[in-house]
C-alpha cells in the first residue's frame, strides 16, 4: 500500500483538505477548468494577463525571471476573482545553473546520496528564482542507445532506476515542499517511453501488461512512494493507446492500485497529439479522452479550456472527475506554500555556482565517470608532458549535456581550463584538431602528430556534442561520429601511450576504437565541473568508481541487448566466428542457438561494469540459510578486500536468478548494491538482506507474488561475474 504525502491524516493534512474544500466550493466550473490549464511563457502581454485575471491559467512553464514570475503571480493573486496562485514549472533535469552530469551519468555513480545532493542543489538554485516545480526525474527504463533520451534516464535497470529515482524525489522535495529550497518533483514519462520502437523518439511501444508491471512501472511507484507529488504522461502510444488517453494507466493503476493523490500533467501537447495518433477525431474529443483517462492538467494544447465546460454540460465528462483533478492541483499548490507566500524574494542573493554547489557537482562528476580500460597508463604523473587532443577538451557548451536551459556555459570548467587552473605545473600541448564532434576536416591531423611527438602521453577527448542526444535526437549509428576514430588512430600511430576520454549522451559503440587507446575513461556529459573531475581521476587524486548503468553493445545491430534478459530456449552455446564458417557450409538446424554470427551474444561491456585503480577481491559468500519461507529474510554476506596499494570505492552488487517461474524469468536481476570505501589492503564484510517481496513478480496470472522454487544469487563487481550461491523459497 503506497503512502503518499497526502494520505497521512495528520493535522496538517486535515487543515489542507479543509482549505482546499472550502476554496473548491467557491469555484465556478470556469475557475476549475482554468486550474487545469498550463501555458508556456510566450512573452508577458495583455492576452496572457487577461487570461490570468479571468482565472483561465493554473500554471505556467518556462518563465524564469523572478520579476516576471512575481508579475504574473501578482496578477493571479490580486486581480483574479479567487486569487489562486500559479504553479511555475521548468525542466530542471540535472541542475538549474550549476549543471550536474546528465542523469545517465549520475546513475553510473550507483550512489543515491550523490543523486539526492544534486537534486537538492538544483532545487535550491531554482526555487530562489521563483520556480516551484521541475519536470523530473525521468524514470523511463532505457535499453536502446539509439534513443536520444537515454541520456536523461537512469539506465536499463528497474531496481537501480527505482532507488535513484526515489533519491531524486527526496532531493528535489526535501521534507517540506514549502521550504525555499524545495521543488515539486514530476515523475516522467508515464509510461514505457524508453521502449520506443527502433529507439526512434516518439515512436510506438508494444509493452504487454506483465512486462509493464515487472520492468517499466516499478520505478514510478517507488518515486511516488518517496512522495513525488506530480507525474507526467508520455508521448508514446502503447499497443495503440496513447498514454495521455490511457485510463488503465492513469486511473486503474495510478489511482486505484497505487492511491496516488498528486496530480498528472500531460507532456507538451501530448493530449492534442492524440489527433495525430489517430486516436481522437477532433480537439473536443481530445479533451474528453484525456479528462476521462485521468489527466489533471493540460500542458499547452488548451483543449480543456476550449471544450471541458461543454463536455460537462453534455455529461460526457463528469464534474466529480474535474473536482478531483482540481483538488489534486490545489493540494500541491498548498503544500508548496503558494497560498501563504506566492512571491519570490528578488532581493535574495543567488546561490547559483556557489563553491559548495560547484564542489557538489564536481563530486558527482567524479563518481559518474567509468574507467573502462587501463593498461598501466593511468594514473598519469604530473611530470609527464601531455598532448591534449580533440574537440571535447574545451567544449564549454557540449560538456553540460542535453536538457540544459539555464546553465551558463561560461561557468563550465572544461578539461583544458581545469588543467590550466588546477595543475599549473603540468606541461601540456593543446591541439583540438577538430572544432566539434561532427567536424570532418582532417586538415590538422598532422598537427596532432606533431603535438603527440613532443609529449610523453596523449589524452584524447572525443564524444558527442550535446545536441546529438536528448529529445528528438535519436541516432541509427552510434559510433564515434565524424572522423574522431580516425583522429584517435592517427594519435596512436605516434607510438605514445594514449588515454581516450569520452563525453557523450549515450553508450557509443567504441569497440573499433579500443585497440587505439591504452586507457578509456567514459563520461556521460559530466556537467559544469567535468574538467576538474576528469583530471583528478586521470592523475589519481580521485580513484574511478563509476559502474555502467546501461549495457555497451559491440554493434548497434545488437540492440536491444541488456543484462536482465530471458534465457530463451536456445541460449548461446558454441559461437563460430564468421571466418570459421566453411564455404558452402550446409544449413543445419542442429546445435543452433541465439547469437549473431558477426558479433556473438555478449556486449562490449556489461551492465554494472567499471574498473578502479584499486583491485578488489571477493570471497566468503555466506547465506543465512539455503532456504527461506514467505515472510522470512535471507541474509547474504561476502567479504571484499582491496588487494592493491590504492584506496578506492567499490560498488558491490547483488544479483538474483529465479530458476523456474510461472513465466520465463530473467537470467539475472539486480536486487541490491552498496558502494563501499576500502583503504589499501582493507577488507570489509558486506551484507544484503533479501526478502520474498524483492523476489516477487507479476506471473502468469498477472498477480504479484514470490513463487516458491530455487534461486541462484551472485555477489560481485558487475552483472557478468561474482561469487555464486543458491537458495530456495518455500
Ligand atoms: C518535452 C518533454 C518533457 C518536458 C516537457 C516540457 O517535450 O517530453 O520531458 O518536461 O516537454 O518541456
Boltz pocket constraint, residues with backbone or C-beta under 6 A from the ligand:
constraints:
  - pocket:
      binder: B
      contacts: [[A, 91], [A, 135], [A, 188], [A, 267], [A, 268], [A, 471]]
      max_distance: 6.0
